[in-house]
Amino acid sequence: MRRTIRIGLAVSAVALMTAGCGSSARASSDKKIVEHRHEASVVARAVRQTLADYIRRDLRAFCSDFKADIAAHLVKGESTCESGLAPVFAPQQGQEEIFAPSERPNGLRVRNVHWRGNIAHLTSTWPWPNIRESVNLTLQETHGRWLIATPTHVVEERLCNRAFGKLNCRAFYGVRFSVHVPSSAVAIEPKQPQTRGSGRSPSTLQP
């Protein structure tokens, strides 16, 4: 009888240990999922913040959203980020900036966020040149912040439309993510152009 009780206790102990290992593994897996979602949200928020700083024309904040070597070349031919962007961020008399909801930070559709170590990759919509298209971005964590590491250029763009046989254009500035970007670009609007912002165009966001 004593032997039976001992065997029963041993079986119970093994069962408890097995159950404990299973719940521990599940808890560890759940923790990793939560951490992954949190980090993905942090990376996505860094992209949205970059757009928010641009829309607010916060020169210092916008420059700090990029890795130092990327920020130094945001404007072609300029030695520093802030000096290069100062004329771009200066108020343009008589121009009003209008941004559609999809062209604002919370309207951006940020997807496919993945990372290894301190390097993250994702796709995101971006107001310029076309909010309906996505761009591929790389970010690098530096001193606790995710910074854009994709070559980026602020370029002067002209949005044109034909009226009464005449081509009318208005200038604005756009942010382009790519190694090779022209210093200026021209886009022809359809016959019924949509309202766009002054320099400045619209944008959107997501996770």
C-alpha positions as CSV (number, residue, x, y, z in Angstrom):
1,M,0.0,0.0,0.0
2,R,2.8,2.4,0.9
3,R,4.5,1.6,-2.4
4,T,1.4,2.4,-4.3
5,I,1.1,5.8,-2.6
6,R,4.7,6.6,-3.4
7,I,4.3,5.7,-7.0
8,G,1.2,7.9,-7.2
9,L,3.0,10.8,-5.6
10,A,5.9,10.4,-8.1
11,V,3.5,10.4,-11.0
12,S,1.8,13.5,-9.7
13,A,5.1,15.3,-9.3
14,V,6.1,14.5,-12.8
15,A,2.8,15.7,-14.1
16,L,3.1,19.0,-12.2
17,M,6.7,19.5,-13.5
18,T,5.5,18.8,-17.1
19,A,2.6,21.2,-16.7
20,G,4.9,23.8,-15.2
21,C,7.3,23.5,-18.2
22,G,4.4,23.9,-20.6
23,S,3.0,27.0,-19.0
24,S,6.5,28.4,-18.7
25,A,7.1,27.9,-22.4
26,R,3.7,29.5,-23.2
27,A,4.5,32.4,-21.0
28,S,7.9,32.9,-22.6
29,S,6.3,32.7,-26.1
30,D,3.5,35.2,-25.1
31,K,6.2,37.6,-23.7
32,K,8.1,37.5,-27.0
33,I,5.0,38.2,-29.0
34,V,4.2,41.2,-26.8
35,E,7.8,42.5,-27.0
36,H,7.7,42.1,-30.8
37,R,4.5,44.0,-31.2
38,H,5.8,46.7,-28.9
39,E,9.0,47.1,-30.8
40,A,7.2,47.1,-34.2
41,S,5.0,49.9,-32.8
42,V,8.1,51.9,-31.7
43,V,9.7,51.5,-35.2
44,A,6.5,52.6,-36.9
45,R,6.1,55.5,-34.6
46,A,9.6,56.8,-35.6
47,V,8.5,57.0,-39.2
48,R,5.3,58.8,-38.3
49,Q,7.2,61.2,-36.1
50,T,9.5,62.1,-38.9
51,L,6.6,63.1,-41.0
52,A,5.1,65.0,-38.1
53,D,8.3,67.0,-37.6
54,Y,8.4,67.8,-41.3
55,I,4.8,69.0,-41.4
56,R,5.4,71.2,-38.3
57,R,8.6,72.6,-39.9
58,D,10.6,71.6,-36.8
59,L,14.0,71.9,-38.3
60,R,16.1,70.5,-35.4
61,A,13.7,67.6,-34.7
62,F,13.4,66.7,-38.4
63,C,17.2,66.6,-38.8
64,S,17.5,64.4,-35.7
65,D,15.1,61.8,-37.1
66,F,17.9,60.6,-39.4
67,K,21.3,59.1,-38.9
68,A,23.9,61.8,-38.9
69,D,25.5,60.7,-42.3
70,I,22.0,60.7,-43.9
71,A,21.0,64.0,-42.4
72,A,24.1,65.7,-43.7
73,H,23.0,65.0,-47.3
74,L,19.3,65.8,-47.1
75,V,19.8,68.8,-49.2
76,K,22.3,68.6,-52.1
77,G,25.4,70.8,-51.8
78,E,24.8,71.8,-48.2
79,S,27.3,71.1,-45.4
80,T,24.8,70.7,-42.6
81,C,21.2,69.5,-42.3
82,E,19.8,72.6,-40.6
83,S,21.5,75.2,-42.9
84,G,20.3,73.3,-45.9
85,L,16.7,73.0,-44.7
86,A,16.3,76.5,-43.4
87,P,15.2,78.0,-46.7
88,V,12.9,74.9,-47.3
89,F,11.2,75.3,-44.0
90,A,10.9,79.1,-44.2
91,P,7.2,80.2,-44.5
92,Q,6.1,80.9,-48.0
93,Q,4.0,84.0,-48.3
94,G,0.6,83.5,-49.8
95,Q,0.8,79.7,-49.7
96,E,-1.5,77.5,-47.5
97,E,-0.6,74.0,-46.6
98,I,-3.5,71.5,-46.7
99,F,-2.9,67.9,-45.8
100,A,-5.5,65.1,-46.4
101,P,-6.0,62.6,-43.5
102,S,-4.0,60.0,-45.4
103,E,-1.1,62.4,-45.7
104,R,-0.8,63.0,-42.0
105,P,1.3,60.9,-39.6
106,N,-1.6,58.8,-38.3
107,G,-2.8,58.1,-41.8
108,L,0.4,56.4,-42.9
109,R,0.2,52.7,-43.6
110,V,3.3,51.2,-42.0
111,R,3.6,47.5,-42.7
112,N,6.0,44.5,-42.8
113,V,8.1,45.7,-39.9
114,H,10.9,43.3,-39.1
115,W,14.3,43.8,-37.6
116,R,17.4,42.0,-36.4
117,G,19.6,43.6,-33.8
118,N,19.6,47.3,-34.3
119,I,18.5,47.3,-38.0
120,A,14.8,47.4,-39.0
121,H,13.1,47.3,-42.4
122,L,9.5,48.2,-43.3
123,T,7.3,49.6,-46.0
124,S,5.2,52.8,-45.6
125,T,3.1,55.1,-47.5
126,W,4.5,58.7,-47.8
127,P,2.8,61.9,-49.0
128,W,5.4,62.7,-51.7
129,P,5.3,62.0,-54.5
130,N,2.3,59.7,-54.3
131,I,0.5,58.7,-51.2
132,R,-1.0,55.6,-52.9
133,E,2.5,54.1,-53.3
134,S,4.8,52.6,-50.6
135,V,8.4,53.2,-50.0
136,N,10.9,50.8,-48.5
137,L,12.7,52.2,-45.4
138,T,15.6,51.0,-43.3
139,L,16.0,52.3,-39.7
140,Q,18.8,51.9,-37.3
141,E,18.6,52.1,-33.5
142,T,21.0,54.6,-32.2
143,H,21.2,55.5,-28.5
144,G,17.8,54.1,-27.9
145,R,16.1,55.8,-30.9
146,W,15.1,54.4,-34.2
147,L,16.5,56.7,-36.9
148,I,16.0,56.6,-40.7
149,A,19.0,55.1,-42.4
150,T,17.7,55.1,-46.0
151,P,19.4,57.7,-48.2
152,T,16.9,60.6,-48.2
153,H,16.7,63.9,-50.1
154,V,14.5,66.9,-49.8
155,V,13.9,68.1,-53.4
156,E,12.1,71.0,-55.1
157,E,9.2,69.7,-57.1
158,R,6.7,71.4,-59.4
159,L,3.1,70.3,-59.8
160,C,1.7,71.5,-63.1
161,N,-1.7,71.5,-64.9
162,R,-2.8,72.7,-68.2
163,A,-5.6,75.3,-68.4
164,F,-6.8,77.0,-71.5
165,G,-3.8,75.6,-73.4
166,K,-1.3,77.1,-70.9
167,L,0.9,75.1,-68.5
168,N,0.6,76.5,-64.9
169,C,3.0,75.2,-62.2
170,R,3.5,75.7,-58.5
171,A,6.5,74.7,-56.5
172,F,6.8,72.8,-53.3
173,Y,9.3,70.6,-51.6
174,G,9.1,66.8,-51.2
175,V,11.0,64.1,-49.3
176,R,12.3,61.3,-51.5
177,F,13.8,58.1,-50.2
178,S,16.4,56.7,-52.6
179,V,20.0,56.7,-53.4
180,H,19.6,58.4,-56.8
181,V,17.1,61.3,-56.7
182,P,16.9,64.3,-59.1
183,S,17.4,67.7,-57.5
184,S,14.0,68.7,-58.9
185,A,11.0,67.0,-60.4
186,V,8.0,67.9,-62.4
187,A,4.6,66.2,-62.3
188,I,1.7,67.0,-64.6
189,E,-1.7,67.0,-62.9
190,P,-4.8,65.4,-64.5
191,K,-7.4,67.7,-66.0
192,Q,-9.1,68.0,-62.6
193,P,-6.2,68.3,-60.2
194,Q,-6.6,67.6,-56.5
195,T,-5.7,70.2,-53.9
196,R,-2.2,69.8,-52.6
197,G,-0.2,71.6,-49.9
198,S,2.4,74.2,-50.6
199,G,5.6,72.5,-50.0
200,R,4.7,70.4,-49.2
201,S,2.3,67.9,-50.3
202,P,0.1,65.5,-48.4
203,S,0.8,62.2,-46.6
204,T,-0.4,59.1,-44.5
205,L,0.4,56.3,-41.8
206,Q,0.0,52.8,-39.9
207,P,1.0,50.2,-37.0
